[in-house]
Amino acid sequence: MNEIYLRIEALCRSHKMNITEMCKKCAIPRASLTDFKMGRIKTLSASTLQKIAEYFSVSVEYLLSGEAPRTDEINPSNLKIALFGGEDGITDAMLAEVLRYATYIKERENGDKQAL
């Protein structure tokens, strides 16, 4: 069976739902996934993959390859949402300050461990 389909199926299982439920929530045709599973179509559209990825909070890269994105490829918008609960009123300068502080904490912890 197709690896991409297996990853989607596993994500559904981990969220205690089936493929049909996921398709309804993502507003994608169930037939597309059935055709994909059965090999009648060779790939899913980019928009279908994007909807599934967004629903499960994974990257399209993960759906395609099973690998998480590298941290230097994380979207700043996603960081604003993760750190501040949204993008409204959060400037790039504010985000940069938080990232500098995170780097400082990491370096401080690594320095303490090296001193032991």
trRosetta pair geometry for C-beta under 8 A, 3 or more apart (Angstrom, degrees):
i j d omega theta_ij theta_ji phi_ij phi_ji
1 5 5.9 -97 161 76 103 124
1 6 5.8 119 104 -57 112 102
1 37 6.7 -10 -152 -155 106 76
2 5 4.2 80 75 8 102 109
2 6 6.8 -170 94 -10 53 85
2 36 6.5 -79 38 156 160 88
2 37 6.8 -129 26 -116 113 42
2 39 7.6 165 -43 -80 111 72
3 6 5.5 -55 -148 36 34 114
3 7 6.5 36 153 -21 67 101
3 66 6.9 -70 164 -44 120 119
4 7 5.8 -53 -153 33 32 111
4 8 6.5 31 150 -16 65 105
4 36 7.6 -71 88 165 115 130
4 44 7.1 -149 133 8 144 117
4 63 5.8 49 -147 163 92 81
4 64 6.4 -6 -99 -109 112 39
5 8 5.7 -54 -149 37 34 111
5 9 6.1 37 151 -21 66 107
5 33 7.0 131 -125 -164 99 86
5 36 5.9 169 -78 122 116 107
5 37 5.0 134 -146 -95 155 76
6 9 5.5 -52 -145 37 31 115
6 10 6.3 34 154 -21 64 105
7 10 5.6 -53 -147 36 31 112
7 11 6.5 34 152 -20 64 103
7 62 7.3 179 178 142 144 79
7 63 5.8 170 100 -137 138 53
7 66 6.1 -146 -89 -91 134 81
8 11 5.7 -52 -150 34 32 112
8 12 6.5 36 150 -20 63 103
8 19 7.1 62 130 -113 109 98
8 22 7.5 168 175 113 98 161
8 33 7.2 -131 114 -134 154 123
8 52 6.1 -36 -121 -172 111 145
8 63 6.8 39 -65 -138 87 103
9 12 5.6 -53 -153 34 32 114
9 13 6.5 33 150 -19 65 104
9 19 6.6 -33 -102 -67 73 107
10 13 5.6 -50 -147 35 34 113
10 14 6.3 32 154 -18 66 106
11 14 5.8 -55 -146 38 31 110
11 15 6.4 13 157 -4 64 110
11 22 7.9 90 101 -113 101 151
11 52 7.8 111 79 173 153 100
11 56 4.7 -17 -175 -123 136 155
11 58 7.0 -103 -108 -3 139 142
12 15 6.0 -72 -150 48 28 98
12 17 5.1 -98 -165 83 82 79
12 18 6.0 54 164 -146 133 17
12 19 5.7 -68 -78 -71 168 53
12 21 7.5 131 -150 62 110 100
12 22 5.1 -90 -102 -37 107 138
13 16 7.4 29 -177 -78 34 32
15 22 7.8 100 73 -87 134 107
15 56 7.0 -122 -38 -115 141 92
17 21 4.1 -115 -173 82 111 137
17 22 5.7 130 115 -52 126 83
17 25 7.9 -6 173 -2 164 139
18 21 5.3 99 54 9 67 101
18 22 7.2 -130 102 -4 36 92
19 22 5.6 -58 -150 38 33 113
19 23 6.2 37 154 -24 68 105
19 30 7.0 110 128 -140 96 91
19 33 5.6 -160 179 122 128 154
20 23 5.7 -52 -149 32 30 113
20 24 6.7 31 153 -18 63 103
20 30 5.5 13 -118 -115 71 135
21 24 5.8 -56 -154 34 32 111
21 25 6.4 26 153 -14 67 109
22 25 5.8 -60 -147 41 32 108
22 26 6.0 15 159 -6 68 115
22 52 7.2 45 161 -125 120 89
22 55 6.8 125 -160 125 90 154
23 26 6.0 -66 -139 49 26 100
23 28 5.1 -100 -148 73 76 81
23 29 6.9 -32 -171 126 124 13
23 30 4.4 135 99 -81 171 72
23 32 7.9 158 -128 47 123 98
23 33 6.4 -122 -79 3 124 133
24 27 7.5 22 -178 -73 29 42
24 30 7.9 2 -47 -57 71 105
25 55 6.3 110 114 -141 110 135
26 48 8.0 79 138 -153 131 63
26 51 4.4 112 -174 146 108 114
26 52 5.9 6 -125 -80 162 56
26 55 5.0 -70 -87 -49 103 147
27 51 7.0 -114 59 -158 79 148
28 32 6.1 -76 161 44 101 138
28 33 7.5 85 118 -32 117 104
28 48 5.1 98 -136 -131 139 90
28 51 5.6 158 -49 85 120 148
28 52 7.3 -34 1 -55 156 89
29 32 4.6 103 78 -13 93 99
29 33 7.9 -174 102 2 62 77
30 33 6.0 -59 -164 39 45 105
30 34 6.2 44 143 -19 75 108
31 34 5.4 -55 -144 40 37 113
31 35 6.0 39 157 -20 70 105
32 35 5.9 -55 -147 37 26 109
32 36 6.3 27 152 -19 62 109
32 41 7.3 -41 -156 42 64 151
32 44 6.4 84 158 -126 114 92
32 45 7.7 -60 -155 7 142 96
32 48 6.0 -130 137 -120 154 155
33 36 5.4 -52 -144 38 34 115
33 37 6.1 38 155 -22 67 104
33 44 7.6 12 -90 -96 63 125
34 37 5.7 -52 -146 35 30 112
34 38 6.2 16 159 -7 64 112
35 38 6.0 -64 -142 46 27 103
35 40 4.1 -82 -159 68 82 114
35 41 4.6 49 133 4 113 104
36 39 7.9 41 178 -66 27 24
36 40 7.7 -71 -53 52 22 75
36 41 5.4 -44 -82 70 62 98
36 43 7.5 6 -122 -179 107 8
36 44 5.6 -5 -92 -64 148 91
39 42 7.6 25 -158 -89 59 57
41 44 7.6 95 112 -77 125 48
44 48 4.4 -108 170 87 108 130
44 49 5.3 132 99 -53 116 88
44 52 8.0 15 133 1 158 138
45 48 4.5 97 57 4 83 102
45 49 7.0 -152 93 -2 44 85
46 49 5.8 -56 -148 40 32 110
46 50 6.1 35 153 -23 66 108
46 60 7.6 14 -154 -141 73 152
47 50 5.5 -52 -144 36 32 114
47 51 6.4 35 156 -21 64 103
48 51 5.9 -53 -149 33 30 111
48 52 6.5 26 154 -15 64 107
49 52 5.8 -58 -149 39 31 109
49 53 6.1 32 154 -20 67 109
49 60 5.0 72 139 -134 114 103
49 63 5.6 179 -157 90 99 153
49 64 7.4 30 -155 -55 144 93
50 53 5.7 -54 -143 38 29 112
50 54 6.2 27 159 -17 65 107
50 60 6.0 -27 -86 -74 60 122
51 54 6.0 -56 -146 38 27 108
51 55 6.3 30 155 -23 62 108
52 55 5.7 -55 -149 33 29 114
52 56 6.5 2 162 4 65 110
52 63 6.4 93 97 -99 120 149
53 56 6.5 -74 -148 50 25 92
53 57 8.0 80 163 -99 57 1
53 58 5.2 -105 -148 80 73 72
53 59 5.9 0 -160 177 129 14
53 60 4.7 -75 -52 -67 158 60
53 62 7.1 133 -126 52 103 100
53 63 5.7 -100 -77 -21 98 128
54 57 7.3 24 -169 -77 32 41
58 62 4.3 -92 169 65 113 146
58 63 6.6 124 107 -44 122 83
58 68 7.9 -102 -151 -113 88 75
59 62 4.7 111 58 -4 77 95
59 63 7.4 -139 101 1 51 81
59 68 7.0 111 21 -152 119 50
59 69 4.7 91 -30 -33 165 113
60 63 5.5 -51 -155 36 42 113
60 64 6.2 34 150 -15 71 109
61 64 5.9 -62 -145 43 29 107
61 65 5.9 -25 174 27 68 112
61 67 6.5 -58 144 78 100 82
61 68 7.7 75 98 -172 111 18
61 69 5.3 103 55 -76 144 85
62 65 7.0 -79 -126 58 19 74
62 66 6.5 36 -166 -131 58 14
62 67 6.5 -132 -107 73 57 33
62 68 5.8 18 -88 -96 109 46
62 69 7.3 -76 -43 -29 90 74
69 73 4.7 -114 172 82 113 119
69 74 6.6 142 103 -75 126 62
70 73 4.8 83 64 5 82 108
71 74 5.8 -19 -162 -18 48 115
74 78 6.0 -111 178 71 90 124
74 79 6.1 90 132 -53 119 103
75 78 4.4 87 72 2 95 105
75 79 7.2 -165 96 -7 52 82
76 79 5.4 -52 -151 35 41 114
76 80 6.4 44 152 -23 69 100
76 92 7.1 6 175 -118 151 87
76 95 6.2 73 -163 155 105 165
77 80 5.7 -51 -152 32 33 112
77 81 6.6 31 151 -16 64 104
77 87 5.8 -20 -146 -87 80 134
78 81 5.7 -54 -150 37 34 111
78 82 6.1 31 153 -17 68 109
79 82 5.6 -57 -142 41 32 109
79 83 5.8 13 165 -5 69 115
79 95 6.2 92 107 -151 121 121
79 99 7.8 10 174 -70 151 109
80 83 6.3 -62 -133 47 23 98
80 84 5.5 -33 -175 36 63 116
80 86 7.0 -33 135 121 94 27
80 87 4.6 68 114 -102 140 70
80 90 4.7 156 -150 94 115 149
80 95 6.0 -61 -81 -88 87 124
81 84 7.2 -68 -108 59 12 74
81 85 6.9 -8 -163 -178 49 10
81 86 5.9 28 -115 -98 67 24
81 87 6.4 -29 -62 -46 77 80
83 95 7.4 132 57 -122 148 80
83 98 5.9 94 -177 151 154 163
84 87 7.7 109 77 -87 121 27
84 90 5.0 153 58 -81 168 142
84 94 7.9 48 -70 128 147 129
86 90 7.3 163 99 -7 62 123
87 90 5.6 -108 -158 44 41 112
90 94 5.3 -119 -161 75 69 136
90 95 6.3 75 160 -52 107 94
91 94 4.7 105 55 1 76 98
91 95 7.2 -140 99 0 45 85
92 95 5.6 -54 -150 39 37 113
92 96 6.2 41 151 -23 68 105
93 96 5.6 -51 -145 35 32 113
93 97 6.5 37 153 -23 63 102
94 97 5.7 -52 -153 31 31 113
94 98 6.7 30 152 -16 64 103
95 98 5.8 -55 -153 36 34 110
95 99 6.3 31 152 -17 67 108
96 99 5.7 -57 -147 39 32 112
96 100 6.3 36 153 -22 66 103
97 100 5.7 -51 -148 33 31 112
97 101 6.5 31 153 -18 63 105
98 101 5.7 -55 -151 36 32 112
98 102 6.4 35 150 -21 65 104
99 102 5.5 -49 -146 35 34 114
99 103 6.4 37 152 -20 64 103
100 103 5.6 -53 -151 35 32 113
100 104 6.4 38 149 -23 64 104
101 104 5.4 -50 -149 33 35 116
101 105 6.5 35 152 -19 66 102
102 105 5.8 -51 -149 34 32 111
102 106 6.4 33 152 -19 64 106
103 106 5.7 -55 -149 37 31 112
103 107 6.2 28 155 -16 66 108
104 107 5.9 -59 -147 40 27 107
104 108 6.1 30 154 -22 65 109
105 108 5.6 -54 -145 36 29 114
105 109 6.3 26 156 -16 64 107
106 109 6.0 -58 -150 38 28 108
106 110 6.3 24 154 -15 65 109
107 110 5.7 -55 -143 40 32 110
107 111 6.1 36 155 -23 65 107
108 111 5.7 -55 -148 35 27 113
108 112 6.5 29 154 -20 62 105
109 112 5.7 -51 -148 33 32 112
109 113 6.5 30 155 -17 64 106
110 113 5.8 -55 -149 37 32 111
110 114 6.3 31 154 -20 65 108
111 114 5.8 -57 -147 36 30 109
111 115 6.4 33 154 -25 64 105
112 115 5.7 -54 -150 29 31 113
112 116 7.2 39 152 -30 61 97
113 116 6.0 -45 -161 15 36 114
